[in-house]
Amino acid sequence: MVDTSDFILLILAMFLFAILQLGVTSVLLNNNKVMMNTELDYTAVALAQNIVDEARQKAFDQHTVGGNPGINVPDDFSEIGPEPGEYYPYFNDFDDYHGYTRTDITEFGIYTTECTVDYMNSDDLRQVSTEKTEHKRLLVRVTSETGESTAVTYIKSFY
């Protein structure tokens, strides 16, 4: 025979189970959210790193393509940006990536990539220089369709 106290204990047990289930579900949902954000960040960094890897294999400057040793450093260095008629993927020097943009569609969304190349101050490589120097920095900024932005930088030196 079942009395009232058994019903109260059953209801209390069901209530405790429901509370525990909500807590577990919350943890699982939060874990999935963190994993998805990590995958989005990883994809953005990978897209930026691909461009950096391409650029770092190029000559330092248009005037050093082919290993031209007879230039005055840094006076003979070219202006930043691609020369007339140069376009991706046929860039031949590091600073051609200045102003380069592209859009990539991945399984995790749409990413917009923007590249900037600057001469860097020889005394402090964290400072952009207004004059030509022996150091150039490539800044690759990747922005997802949600507005999250990731940046990767690489400094290439002439020497």
N, C-alpha and C positions, 0 to 999 in steps of 0.2 A: 504494500500500500504506500502511495506517495502522499506526503503531506506538504504543507505550504513552505516549509523551510527548504525542501528539495527544489522547489520551483524558484525560490529566491536565489539559491546557490547556482542553479542553472543559468538564470538571467545574469547574475554577477559574472559568471565564467564567460558567457557570450560577450558581455560588455568589455571585459578585460581582453579577450581575443580580438575584438574589433579595434580597440585602442592600439594593441601591438601591431595589427595588420596595417593600420594607417601609418604608424611610424616606419615600418619596414618599407612600405610603398613609397613614402617620402624619401627615404634614403636611396632607394633604387632609382627613382626619378632624378634626384640630384646627381647621382653618379653618372647616369646617362647624359645629363646636361654637361657635366664637366668633361666627359669623354668626347662629346661632339665639339665643344669649344676647343679642346686640345687638337682635335683633327683639323678643324678650320685653321687654327694657328699654324699647325705643321704644314698644311698645304700652302699657306701664304709664304712661309719662310722658304719652302722648297722652290716655289716659283721665283722668288727673289734670288735665291742662291744660284739657280740655273743661269740667270742673266749675269751675275757676278762671275761665275765660272767661265762663261763665254768671253766676257770682257777682259778678264785677267790674262788671257792667252794672246791678246792683241798687242801690237806695238804700242809704246808709250804715247807716241805722237805721230801725226801724219809725216813729219820730216824724218822720223826714225824708222819708217817702214822699210824693211830690207836691211836694217842695220847700218844706216848712214851715219858714219862717225864724224863727218866733217861739218857739224853744226855748232853754232855758238849757244851754249846752254846758259840760261833759258831763253835768250833773246830770239832765237830762231824757231821756237816752238810755235805751233799754229794756234789759232783761236779755238776755243772749245766748241764742239759740235761737228756734225758730219759735213764733209766738203760737198760742193754741188755735185749732184749725180749719185752720191752714196746713199744707200738705203739698206735697211735691215733685210736680210741676214748677211749682206755683203759689206759690213763695216770692216775697215782694216786697221783701225787704231782705237785705243781706249776711250778717248773723249768723243767718239762718234755716237756713243750711247746717250749723250746729253740731249734731252728733249724727247727721247724715245718713249713711246707709250704703246701699250697693247692691252687687249682684253682676253682673258682665258676663261673658258667654260669648263668647269670640273664637275665631278659628281657631288661636290659639296657647295656648288654655287658659282657665281660669276665674280671674277677678280679683275681689277684694273691695276695695271702696273705702270708706274711713272719713274723715269730715270733722270737724274741730275748729276752732272760732272762739274767739279770746281777745282781750281788750283788751290792748294792748301799752303798755309804759312809754314816755311821751313823750320822756324824756331818753335812753333807750337802747332802740331798737326791737327789740333781740334779747331783751329781758326781758319776760316776761308780767307784766301788772299785775293786782293784786287789786282795783283801783278802776276805774271807768269813765274812759276817756280818749278822745281824738280819733282814736285809731288802733286798728284791728282787724286781726288776722291770721287768714287762713284757711290751715289746714294740711290738705292732702289726701294721705292715705297709701293707696297701692295695693299690695296684697299678692297675689302669684300663688299658684297652688295648690302650687307647689314651696316656698313660704315666703319667696321673695325679695320684699323690700319696697322701694318707691320713694316718695319724698315730694316734693311740690311745695308751696311756700308763696307767699302773696300778701298784702301789707299794704295795706289801704285806709285812707285818711285822710279825715276829715270835711271838711277844707278843700280 
